[in-house]
Structure formats: structure tokens, C-alpha cells
Amino acid sequence: MNDENKNYVDIWGDNVKIKDLGISMLLCIAFALGGFILAPGEAPQPLITGLVGGVIGFIISSIIIKPKRNITKMEGDE
């Protein structure tokens, strides 16, 4: 295994960089937990704001971290 492939980990059949995975996990956890803790009100409100925070974290991480794949189309029999 060369040095470039040591930075990748296999998750659900896809190779991702450990650094990018950590950044996206920290963002999503921080926004979801922040929304849950800072939510005013009774029972359903913290759950809803925590879920919204998780979605916001996902959107931000998908903007910050770009895919590393190169897709090439091959001509062939279909």
C-alpha cells in the first residue's frame, strides 16, 4: 500500500479520506448537538432543532468537502 492510499479508509464500499471524514463528522455533530442543547421549549422542539442542525451540518460539509472521484465514460456494448 503506497503513501497516498494510507490516508483512505473503506466505508460502505467507498474510499474516503480520514481527515475529510473527521471534519464532516465534527461539523454534523456540533450543529446537531448545538441545536438540541440550545432549543427552547418542551419535548418535540429539541428533537426538531437537533435534526435541522444535523441537516445544516451535512449541507456545510458537502459544500466544503468536494468529491475526489473522476468519472470516465467508456464506449462499449450496452
C-alpha positions as CSV (number, residue, x, y, z in Angstrom):
1,M,0.0,0.0,0.0
2,N,1.5,3.3,-1.0
3,D,1.5,6.5,1.0
4,E,-1.4,8.0,-0.9
5,N,-3.7,5.1,-0.1
6,K,-2.9,5.1,3.6
7,N,-4.9,8.2,4.1
8,Y,-8.1,6.5,2.9
9,V,-10.5,4.2,4.8
10,D,-13.2,1.9,3.3
11,I,-16.7,2.8,4.4
12,W,-19.7,1.1,2.8
13,G,-17.6,0.2,-0.3
14,D,-16.4,3.7,-0.8
15,N,-12.9,5.1,-0.1
16,V,-12.8,8.3,1.9
17,K,-10.0,10.4,3.4
18,I,-9.8,10.1,7.2
19,K,-9.3,13.9,7.5
20,D,-12.4,14.7,5.4
21,L,-14.5,12.2,7.3
22,G,-13.4,13.6,10.7
23,I,-14.2,17.2,9.6
24,S,-17.6,16.3,8.3
25,M,-18.4,14.2,11.4
26,L,-17.4,17.1,13.7
27,L,-19.5,19.6,11.8
28,C,-22.6,17.5,11.8
29,I,-22.2,16.5,15.5
30,A,-21.6,20.1,16.5
31,F,-24.6,21.5,14.7
32,A,-26.9,18.7,15.8
33,L,-25.8,18.8,19.4
34,G,-25.9,22.6,19.4
35,G,-29.4,22.7,18.0
36,F,-30.5,20.1,20.6
37,I,-29.0,21.9,23.6
38,L,-30.0,25.4,22.6
39,A,-33.6,24.5,21.7
40,P,-36.2,26.3,23.8
41,G,-39.4,24.6,24.8
42,E,-40.8,21.2,25.6
43,A,-40.5,17.7,24.2
44,P,-40.6,17.9,20.3
45,Q,-38.7,21.2,19.9
46,P,-35.2,19.9,20.9
47,L,-35.5,16.9,18.5
48,I,-36.6,19.1,15.6
49,T,-33.8,21.7,16.1
50,G,-31.3,18.9,16.5
51,L,-32.3,17.3,13.2
52,V,-32.3,20.7,11.5
53,G,-28.8,21.2,12.9
54,G,-27.7,17.9,11.5
55,V,-29.0,18.7,8.1
56,I,-27.3,22.1,8.2
57,G,-24.0,20.4,9.2
58,F,-24.4,18.0,6.3
59,I,-25.0,20.8,3.8
60,I,-22.0,22.7,5.0
61,S,-19.7,19.7,4.9
62,S,-20.9,18.8,1.4
63,I,-20.0,22.3,0.3
64,I,-16.6,22.4,2.0
65,I,-15.5,18.8,1.1
66,K,-15.6,18.1,-2.6
67,P,-15.6,14.6,-4.1
68,K,-12.3,13.2,-5.2
69,R,-13.7,10.9,-7.9
70,N,-13.0,11.1,-11.6
71,I,-15.8,9.5,-13.7
72,T,-14.9,8.5,-17.2
73,K,-17.4,7.3,-19.7
74,M,-16.3,4.3,-21.8
75,E,-17.8,3.4,-25.2
76,G,-19.0,-0.1,-25.3
77,D,-21.8,-2.6,-25.9
78,E,-24.9,-1.9,-23.9
